[in-house]
């Protein structure tokens, strides 16, 4: 047994059975070790940003970790943007990053880089193995760290010589340490505050789905507090029967308007809400100036226990929660628009679907329409780095092969990680991709106005559109092995979406939508 084999055995013994990989020379011994263990599912991603985006969404749906396999500092750098999104989502990810052999690091080889520095910028925990006998223990500690504090980015740097040198054993990861909980007096104070006029209960992480969301809705119904999520969500239950919750809008005026009259905000599972960017003459904080902010339960604390304690303190356990009870909308007709697309999705998404939303310009208001959908889980881009949706769909479909995945992305976002379509085809993943082709980075046109620029010329326009030539997503999808069609009106889109949902395996719809 060598160090690489001891690590693979350690991962499997610790319950990690999926790896999203883009390996290189320094990882070849690890690849060889994976080859000896068919019980480990190895999914090749053609770009490192695909590995990190897939591992992120895998955790959001599975609530347990997968691994990535990356190559040296440049490979980790390519994975960085979606690793950032995963960190903001609170996803647990085990990164195995190959490094040059220890003796080779004395020389300035072409691929040598500051790997430890890069790893530290986005990982909450990291370690570099020093010798082969340490690899198994280090691997187990990496898995434990990734599962700790509700999910972390944990990275193990594996020099090539520690992978090929003999090792003797493997290790099983220990359970992470218990989560911290708020003090009883803070629970009691929060319970009193939530019953006061203007109180807001704001949720994040796994408080946004399942039993935790239902319990939070009971608390809101009992106390009269308004129930919110932040703008960026890792996973949210929506649709018929799901607890009623308001997602903060993106735009600063609407975000501030949503919190108008708030006397207090009690945070459970998220950080204080803030605008995405600073704008001239506006505040970074959306709440009223005199609003009390209580970070009762930070994202790394025991969210489920906190909600149970709040429910007990408010007497909300038996209170019926307010739920979405809107009838499904009719499928719209005529020319395609962003608003109509949201209504069509609400009408046609199947029960128990996983819906990924990176329609940056057109998808901001989908949450209101999707309240009328069948019960679904919605995943969003948590860190703002675009190019998350397609690899995210790979991860979600891998974690939940029995559920239909529908991923809606803008054309600009899709071009960051188009290689994920090939992975969908190779793995036969049940994903329907919708590319909203508005032929530009439309959100940036709005941002130009938001920062005070009232007009712009040819240079700025050239940086905001994706025309000349026009992207052909049907051809791009077919070139990656994914069946595709184009729609320019809602009737054609509805037929294509219905067909894509009914079929098994991946498909793509290019919806030309201004």
Order of alpha helices (4+ residues) and beta strands (2+ residues): alpha-beta-alpha-beta-alpha-beta-alpha-alpha-beta-alpha-beta-alpha-beta-alpha-alpha-beta-alpha-beta-beta-beta-alpha-beta-beta-alpha-alpha-beta-alpha-beta-alpha-beta-alpha-alpha-beta-alpha-alpha-alpha-beta-alpha-beta
